[in-house]
Amino acid sequence: MERTERNCDNGHRYYKSSDCPTCLICEREQQPNTGFLAEMSAPARRALQTEGITTLEELARYSEKELLKLHGFGPASLPKLRIALSEAGLSFRL
């Protein structure tokens, strides 16, 4: 697929080959430096944030099966989240 030049609402110019509307520059600027969300891939992080999951306590209210239904969230993200929950004394809802 050919890369096309795009401009986001924030005025960033970037090139992308997919139909995804996400600005790569905005995405980099929004990536957290700490916490469990910092360990996630951008699509998985966006899926969690779109669902309103920004803390481990909120994450623990969900089952793994429910998370896997979120657009952009895949099974490769689960091990990192299991570890983060475990370290906080939490776990996924069964």
FIDO-390413 format. One record per atom (N, C-alpha, C): residue in one letter; y negated, x, z negated; atom name. Coordinates in nm, 2 decimals. Example, Ala and Ser with C-alpha at 12.3 -4.5 7.8 and 13.67 -1.06 7.14 Angstrom:
% FIDO-390413
type=A yy=0.57 xx=1.32 zz=-0.78 atom=N
type=A yy=0.45 xx=1.23 zz=-0.78 atom=CA
type=A yy=0.33 xx=1.32 zz=-0.78 atom=C
type=S yy=0.22 xx=1.28 zz=-0.71 atom=N
type=S yy=0.11 xx=1.37 zz=-0.71 atom=CA
type=S yy=0.00 xx=1.29 zz=-0.79 atom=C
% end
This chain:
% FIDO-390413
type=M yy=0.12 xx=0.08 zz=0.00 atom=N
type=M yy=0.00 xx=0.00 zz=0.00 atom=CA
type=M yy=-0.12 xx=0.09 zz=0.00 atom=C
type=E yy=-0.22 xx=0.05 zz=0.07 atom=N
type=E yy=-0.35 xx=0.12 zz=0.08 atom=CA
type=E yy=-0.44 xx=0.10 zz=-0.04 atom=C
type=R yy=-0.50 xx=0.21 zz=-0.08 atom=N
type=R yy=-0.59 xx=0.19 zz=-0.20 atom=CA
type=R yy=-0.73 xx=0.14 zz=-0.15 atom=C
type=T yy=-0.78 xx=0.05 zz=-0.22 atom=N
type=T yy=-0.91 xx=-0.01 zz=-0.18 atom=CA
type=T yy=-1.02 xx=0.02 zz=-0.30 atom=C
type=E yy=-1.14 xx=0.04 zz=-0.26 atom=N
type=E yy=-1.24 xx=0.06 zz=-0.35 atom=CA
type=E yy=-1.28 xx=-0.08 zz=-0.41 atom=C
type=R yy=-1.31 xx=-0.08 zz=-0.55 atom=N
type=R yy=-1.34 xx=-0.20 zz=-0.62 atom=CA
type=R yy=-1.46 xx=-0.17 zz=-0.71 atom=C
type=N yy=-1.52 xx=-0.27 zz=-0.76 atom=N
type=N yy=-1.63 xx=-0.27 zz=-0.86 atom=CA
type=N yy=-1.60 xx=-0.37 zz=-0.96 atom=C
type=C yy=-1.60 xx=-0.33 zz=-1.09 atom=N
type=C yy=-1.57 xx=-0.43 zz=-1.20 atom=CA
type=C yy=-1.71 xx=-0.49 zz=-1.24 atom=C
type=D yy=-1.70 xx=-0.59 zz=-1.33 atom=N
type=D yy=-1.82 xx=-0.66 zz=-1.38 atom=CA
type=D yy=-1.91 xx=-0.57 zz=-1.46 atom=C
type=N yy=-1.85 xx=-0.45 zz=-1.51 atom=N
type=N yy=-1.93 xx=-0.36 zz=-1.59 atom=CA
type=N yy=-1.99 xx=-0.25 zz=-1.50 atom=C
type=G yy=-1.97 xx=-0.26 zz=-1.37 atom=N
type=G yy=-2.03 xx=-0.17 zz=-1.27 atom=CA
type=G yy=-1.95 xx=-0.05 zz=-1.24 atom=C
type=H yy=-1.83 xx=-0.04 zz=-1.29 atom=N
type=H yy=-1.75 xx=0.08 zz=-1.26 atom=CA
type=H yy=-1.69 xx=0.07 zz=-1.12 atom=C
type=R yy=-1.69 xx=0.18 zz=-1.05 atom=N
type=R yy=-1.63 xx=0.19 zz=-0.91 atom=CA
type=R yy=-1.49 xx=0.26 zz=-0.93 atom=C
type=Y yy=-1.39 xx=0.20 zz=-0.88 atom=N
type=Y yy=-1.25 xx=0.26 zz=-0.89 atom=CA
type=Y yy=-1.17 xx=0.22 zz=-0.77 atom=C
type=Y yy=-1.06 xx=0.29 zz=-0.75 atom=N
type=Y yy=-0.97 xx=0.26 zz=-0.64 atom=CA
type=Y yy=-0.84 xx=0.21 zz=-0.69 atom=C
type=K yy=-0.78 xx=0.11 zz=-0.62 atom=N
type=K yy=-0.65 xx=0.06 zz=-0.66 atom=CA
type=K yy=-0.57 xx=0.01 zz=-0.54 atom=C
type=S yy=-0.44 xx=0.03 zz=-0.55 atom=N
type=S yy=-0.35 xx=-0.01 zz=-0.44 atom=CA
type=S yy=-0.28 xx=-0.14 zz=-0.47 atom=C
type=S yy=-0.29 xx=-0.20 zz=-0.59 atom=N
type=S yy=-0.22 xx=-0.32 zz=-0.62 atom=CA
type=S yy=-0.33 xx=-0.44 zz=-0.62 atom=C
type=D yy=-0.28 xx=-0.56 zz=-0.63 atom=N
type=D yy=-0.37 xx=-0.67 zz=-0.65 atom=CA
type=D yy=-0.42 xx=-0.70 zz=-0.79 atom=C
type=C yy=-0.37 xx=-0.62 zz=-0.88 atom=N
type=C yy=-0.41 xx=-0.63 zz=-1.02 atom=CA
type=C yy=-0.57 xx=-0.61 zz=-1.03 atom=C
type=P yy=-0.64 xx=-0.71 zz=-1.10 atom=N
type=P yy=-0.78 xx=-0.70 zz=-1.11 atom=CA
type=P yy=-0.83 xx=-0.61 zz=-1.22 atom=C
type=T yy=-0.75 xx=-0.55 zz=-1.30 atom=N
type=T yy=-0.79 xx=-0.47 zz=-1.41 atom=CA
type=T yy=-0.86 xx=-0.34 zz=-1.37 atom=C
type=C yy=-0.98 xx=-0.32 zz=-1.43 atom=N
type=C yy=-1.05 xx=-0.19 zz=-1.40 atom=CA
type=C yy=-0.99 xx=-0.08 zz=-1.48 atom=C
type=L yy=-0.95 xx=0.03 zz=-1.41 atom=N
type=L yy=-0.89 xx=0.14 zz=-1.48 atom=CA
type=L yy=-0.98 xx=0.21 zz=-1.57 atom=C
type=I yy=-1.11 xx=0.21 zz=-1.54 atom=N
type=I yy=-1.21 xx=0.28 zz=-1.63 atom=CA
type=I yy=-1.23 xx=0.20 zz=-1.76 atom=C
type=C yy=-1.25 xx=0.07 zz=-1.74 atom=N
type=C yy=-1.26 xx=-0.02 zz=-1.86 atom=CA
type=C yy=-1.13 xx=-0.01 zz=-1.95 atom=C
type=E yy=-1.02 xx=-0.01 zz=-1.88 atom=N
type=E yy=-0.89 xx=0.00 zz=-1.96 atom=CA
type=E yy=-0.89 xx=0.13 zz=-2.04 atom=C
type=R yy=-0.93 xx=0.24 zz=-1.99 atom=N
type=R yy=-0.93 xx=0.37 zz=-2.06 atom=CA
type=R yy=-1.02 xx=0.36 zz=-2.18 atom=C
type=E yy=-1.14 xx=0.30 zz=-2.16 atom=N
type=E yy=-1.24 xx=0.29 zz=-2.26 atom=CA
type=E yy=-1.20 xx=0.20 zz=-2.38 atom=C
type=Q yy=-1.11 xx=0.10 zz=-2.35 atom=N
type=Q yy=-1.07 xx=0.00 zz=-2.45 atom=CA
type=Q yy=-0.94 xx=0.04 zz=-2.52 atom=C
type=Q yy=-0.88 xx=0.15 zz=-2.48 atom=N
type=Q yy=-0.75 xx=0.19 zz=-2.54 atom=CA
type=Q yy=-0.78 xx=0.25 zz=-2.68 atom=C
type=P yy=-0.72 xx=0.19 zz=-2.78 atom=N
type=P yy=-0.74 xx=0.23 zz=-2.92 atom=CA
type=P yy=-0.68 xx=0.38 zz=-2.94 atom=C
type=N yy=-0.74 xx=0.45 zz=-3.03 atom=N
type=N yy=-0.70 xx=0.59 zz=-3.06 atom=CA
type=N yy=-0.60 xx=0.59 zz=-3.17 atom=C
type=T yy=-0.59 xx=0.49 zz=-3.26 atom=N
type=T yy=-0.50 xx=0.49 zz=-3.37 atom=CA
type=T yy=-0.43 xx=0.35 zz=-3.38 atom=C
type=G yy=-0.33 xx=0.35 zz=-3.46 atom=N
type=G yy=-0.26 xx=0.22 zz=-3.48 atom=CA
type=G yy=-0.15 xx=0.20 zz=-3.38 atom=C
type=F yy=-0.07 xx=0.09 zz=-3.40 atom=N
type=F yy=0.05 xx=0.07 zz=-3.31 atom=CA
type=F yy=0.01 xx=0.04 zz=-3.17 atom=C
type=L yy=-0.11 xx=-0.02 zz=-3.15 atom=N
type=L yy=-0.15 xx=-0.06 zz=-3.01 atom=CA
type=L yy=-0.18 xx=0.07 zz=-2.93 atom=C
type=A yy=-0.22 xx=0.18 zz=-3.00 atom=N
type=A yy=-0.25 xx=0.30 zz=-2.93 atom=CA
type=A yy=-0.12 xx=0.36 zz=-2.86 atom=C
type=E yy=0.00 xx=0.32 zz=-2.92 atom=N
type=E yy=0.12 xx=0.38 zz=-2.87 atom=CA
type=E yy=0.18 xx=0.30 zz=-2.75 atom=C
type=M yy=0.12 xx=0.18 zz=-2.72 atom=N
type=M yy=0.17 xx=0.09 zz=-2.62 atom=CA
type=M yy=0.12 xx=0.13 zz=-2.48 atom=C
type=S yy=0.20 xx=0.09 zz=-2.38 atom=N
type=S yy=0.15 xx=0.10 zz=-2.24 atom=CA
type=S yy=0.03 xx=0.00 zz=-2.22 atom=C
type=A yy=-0.05 xx=0.02 zz=-2.13 atom=N
type=A yy=-0.16 xx=-0.07 zz=-2.10 atom=CA
type=A yy=-0.12 xx=-0.22 zz=-2.08 atom=C
type=P yy=-0.02 xx=-0.24 zz=-1.99 atom=N
type=P yy=0.02 xx=-0.38 zz=-1.97 atom=CA
type=P yy=0.08 xx=-0.45 zz=-2.10 atom=C
type=A yy=0.16 xx=-0.37 zz=-2.18 atom=N
type=A yy=0.21 xx=-0.43 zz=-2.31 atom=CA
type=A yy=0.10 xx=-0.45 zz=-2.41 atom=C
type=R yy=0.00 xx=-0.36 zz=-2.41 atom=N
type=R yy=-0.11 xx=-0.37 zz=-2.51 atom=CA
type=R yy=-0.19 xx=-0.50 zz=-2.47 atom=C
type=R yy=-0.22 xx=-0.51 zz=-2.34 atom=N
type=R yy=-0.30 xx=-0.63 zz=-2.29 atom=CA
type=R yy=-0.22 xx=-0.76 zz=-2.33 atom=C
type=A yy=-0.09 xx=-0.76 zz=-2.31 atom=N
type=A yy=-0.01 xx=-0.88 zz=-2.34 atom=CA
type=A yy=-0.02 xx=-0.92 zz=-2.48 atom=C
type=L yy=-0.01 xx=-0.82 zz=-2.57 atom=N
type=L yy=-0.03 xx=-0.84 zz=-2.72 atom=CA
type=L yy=-0.17 xx=-0.89 zz=-2.75 atom=C
type=Q yy=-0.27 xx=-0.82 zz=-2.70 atom=N
type=Q yy=-0.40 xx=-0.86 zz=-2.73 atom=CA
type=Q yy=-0.44 xx=-1.00 zz=-2.68 atom=C
type=T yy=-0.39 xx=-1.03 zz=-2.56 atom=N
type=T yy=-0.41 xx=-1.17 zz=-2.50 atom=CA
type=T yy=-0.35 xx=-1.27 zz=-2.59 atom=C
type=E yy=-0.24 xx=-1.24 zz=-2.65 atom=N
type=E yy=-0.17 xx=-1.34 zz=-2.74 atom=CA
type=E yy=-0.24 xx=-1.34 zz=-2.88 atom=C
type=G yy=-0.33 xx=-1.25 zz=-2.90 atom=N
type=G yy=-0.40 xx=-1.24 zz=-3.03 atom=CA
type=G yy=-0.33 xx=-1.16 zz=-3.13 atom=C
type=I yy=-0.24 xx=-1.07 zz=-3.09 atom=N
type=I yy=-0.17 xx=-0.98 zz=-3.18 atom=CA
type=I yy=-0.24 xx=-0.85 zz=-3.18 atom=C
type=T yy=-0.31 xx=-0.82 zz=-3.30 atom=N
type=T yy=-0.38 xx=-0.70 zz=-3.31 atom=CA
type=T yy=-0.34 xx=-0.62 zz=-3.44 atom=C
type=T yy=-0.26 xx=-0.69 zz=-3.52 atom=N
type=T yy=-0.22 xx=-0.62 zz=-3.65 atom=CA
type=T yy=-0.07 xx=-0.63 zz=-3.66 atom=C
type=L yy=-0.01 xx=-0.55 zz=-3.74 atom=N
type=L yy=0.13 xx=-0.55 zz=-3.76 atom=CA
type=L yy=0.17 xx=-0.68 zz=-3.83 atom=C
type=E yy=0.09 xx=-0.74 zz=-3.92 atom=N
type=E yy=0.12 xx=-0.86 zz=-3.98 atom=CA
type=E yy=0.13 xx=-0.98 zz=-3.88 atom=C
type=E yy=0.04 xx=-0.98 zz=-3.78 atom=N
type=E yy=0.05 xx=-1.08 zz=-3.68 atom=CA
type=E yy=0.17 xx=-1.05 zz=-3.59 atom=C
type=L yy=0.20 xx=-0.93 zz=-3.56 atom=N
type=L yy=0.32 xx=-0.90 zz=-3.48 atom=CA
type=L yy=0.45 xx=-0.95 zz=-3.55 atom=C
type=A yy=0.45 xx=-0.93 zz=-3.68 atom=N
type=A yy=0.57 xx=-0.97 zz=-3.76 atom=CA
type=A yy=0.60 xx=-1.12 zz=-3.75 atom=C
type=R yy=0.50 xx=-1.20 zz=-3.71 atom=N
type=R yy=0.52 xx=-1.35 zz=-3.70 atom=CA
type=R yy=0.60 xx=-1.38 zz=-3.57 atom=C
type=Y yy=0.62 xx=-1.29 zz=-3.48 atom=N
type=Y yy=0.69 xx=-1.31 zz=-3.36 atom=CA
type=Y yy=0.83 xx=-1.25 zz=-3.36 atom=C
type=S yy=0.92 xx=-1.32 zz=-3.28 atom=N
type=S yy=1.05 xx=-1.26 zz=-3.26 atom=CA
type=S yy=1.05 xx=-1.17 zz=-3.13 atom=C
type=E yy=1.14 xx=-1.08 zz=-3.12 atom=N
type=E yy=1.15 xx=-1.00 zz=-3.00 atom=CA
type=E yy=1.16 xx=-1.08 zz=-2.88 atom=C
type=K yy=1.24 xx=-1.19 zz=-2.88 atom=N
type=K yy=1.26 xx=-1.28 zz=-2.77 atom=CA
type=K yy=1.12 xx=-1.34 zz=-2.72 atom=C
type=E yy=1.04 xx=-1.38 zz=-2.82 atom=N
type=E yy=0.91 xx=-1.44 zz=-2.79 atom=CA
type=E yy=0.82 xx=-1.33 zz=-2.72 atom=C
type=L yy=0.82 xx=-1.21 zz=-2.77 atom=N
type=L yy=0.74 xx=-1.10 zz=-2.71 atom=CA
type=L yy=0.78 xx=-1.07 zz=-2.57 atom=C
type=L yy=0.91 xx=-1.08 zz=-2.54 atom=N
type=L yy=0.96 xx=-1.05 zz=-2.41 atom=CA
type=L yy=0.92 xx=-1.15 zz=-2.30 atom=C
type=K yy=0.88 xx=-1.27 zz=-2.35 atom=N
type=K yy=0.83 xx=-1.37 zz=-2.26 atom=CA
type=K yy=0.68 xx=-1.35 zz=-2.22 atom=C
type=L yy=0.61 xx=-1.26 zz=-2.28 atom=N
type=L yy=0.47 xx=-1.24 zz=-2.25 atom=CA
type=L yy=0.46 xx=-1.16 zz=-2.12 atom=C
type=H yy=0.37 xx=-1.20 zz=-2.04 atom=N
type=H yy=0.35 xx=-1.13 zz=-1.91 atom=CA
type=H yy=0.30 xx=-0.99 zz=-1.94 atom=C
type=G yy=0.37 xx=-0.89 zz=-1.88 atom=N
type=G yy=0.33 xx=-0.75 zz=-1.90 atom=CA
type=G yy=0.40 xx=-0.68 zz=-2.01 atom=C
type=F yy=0.48 xx=-0.75 zz=-2.08 atom=N
type=F yy=0.55 xx=-0.70 zz=-2.20 atom=CA
type=F yy=0.70 xx=-0.68 zz=-2.16 atom=C
type=G yy=0.75 xx=-0.56 zz=-2.18 atom=N
type=G yy=0.89 xx=-0.54 zz=-2.14 atom=CA
type=G yy=0.97 xx=-0.48 zz=-2.26 atom=C
type=P yy=1.10 xx=-0.46 zz=-2.24 atom=N
type=P yy=1.19 xx=-0.42 zz=-2.34 atom=CA
type=P yy=1.17 xx=-0.27 zz=-2.39 atom=C
type=A yy=1.10 xx=-0.19 zz=-2.30 atom=N
type=A yy=1.08 xx=-0.05 zz=-2.34 atom=CA
type=A yy=0.97 xx=-0.04 zz=-2.45 atom=C
type=S yy=0.90 xx=-0.15 zz=-2.47 atom=N
type=S yy=0.80 xx=-0.15 zz=-2.58 atom=CA
type=S yy=0.85 xx=-0.18 zz=-2.72 atom=C
type=L yy=0.97 xx=-0.24 zz=-2.72 atom=N
type=L yy=1.02 xx=-0.29 zz=-2.85 atom=CA
type=L yy=1.06 xx=-0.17 zz=-2.95 atom=C
type=P yy=1.12 xx=-0.06 zz=-2.91 atom=N
type=P yy=1.15 xx=0.04 zz=-3.01 atom=CA
type=P yy=1.03 xx=0.09 zz=-3.08 atom=C
type=K yy=0.92 xx=0.11 zz=-3.01 atom=N
type=K yy=0.79 xx=0.16 zz=-3.08 atom=CA
type=K yy=0.75 xx=0.06 zz=-3.18 atom=C
type=L yy=0.76 xx=-0.07 zz=-3.14 atom=N
type=L yy=0.71 xx=-0.17 zz=-3.24 atom=CA
type=L yy=0.80 xx=-0.19 zz=-3.36 atom=C
type=R yy=0.93 xx=-0.17 zz=-3.33 atom=N
type=R yy=1.03 xx=-0.18 zz=-3.45 atom=CA
type=R yy=1.00 xx=-0.07 zz=-3.55 atom=C
type=I yy=0.97 xx=0.05 zz=-3.50 atom=N
type=I yy=0.94 xx=0.16 zz=-3.59 atom=CA
type=I yy=0.81 xx=0.14 zz=-3.66 atom=C
type=A yy=0.70 xx=0.09 zz=-3.59 atom=N
type=A yy=0.58 xx=0.06 zz=-3.66 atom=CA
type=A yy=0.59 xx=-0.04 zz=-3.76 atom=C
type=L yy=0.67 xx=-0.15 zz=-3.73 atom=N
type=L yy=0.69 xx=-0.25 zz=-3.83 atom=CA
type=L yy=0.77 xx=-0.20 zz=-3.95 atom=C
type=S yy=0.87 xx=-0.13 zz=-3.93 atom=N
type=S yy=0.96 xx=-0.07 zz=-4.03 atom=CA
type=S yy=0.88 xx=0.02 zz=-4.13 atom=C
type=E yy=0.79 xx=0.10 zz=-4.07 atom=N
type=E yy=0.71 xx=0.19 zz=-4.15 atom=CA
type=E yy=0.61 xx=0.12 zz=-4.24 atom=C
type=A yy=0.58 xx=-0.01 zz=-4.20 atom=N
type=A yy=0.49 xx=-0.09 zz=-4.28 atom=CA
type=A yy=0.57 xx=-0.19 zz=-4.37 atom=C
type=G yy=0.70 xx=-0.17 zz=-4.37 atom=N
type=G yy=0.78 xx=-0.26 zz=-4.45 atom=CA
type=G yy=0.79 xx=-0.40 zz=-4.40 atom=C
type=L yy=0.78 xx=-0.41 zz=-4.26 atom=N
type=L yy=0.78 xx=-0.54 zz=-4.20 atom=CA
type=L yy=0.89 xx=-0.54 zz=-4.09 atom=C
type=S yy=0.92 xx=-0.66 zz=-4.03 atom=N
type=S yy=1.02 xx=-0.67 zz=-3.93 atom=CA
type=S yy=0.98 xx=-0.79 zz=-3.84 atom=C
type=F yy=1.04 xx=-0.79 zz=-3.72 atom=N
type=F yy=1.02 xx=-0.91 zz=-3.63 atom=CA
type=F yy=1.08 xx=-1.03 zz=-3.70 atom=C
type=R yy=1.02 xx=-1.15 zz=-3.66 atom=N
type=R yy=1.08 xx=-1.27 zz=-3.71 atom=CA
type=R yy=1.21 xx=-1.29 zz=-3.64 atom=C
type=L yy=1.31 xx=-1.35 zz=-3.71 atom=N
type=L yy=1.44 xx=-1.37 zz=-3.65 atom=CA
type=L yy=1.45 xx=-1.50 zz=-3.58 atom=C
% end
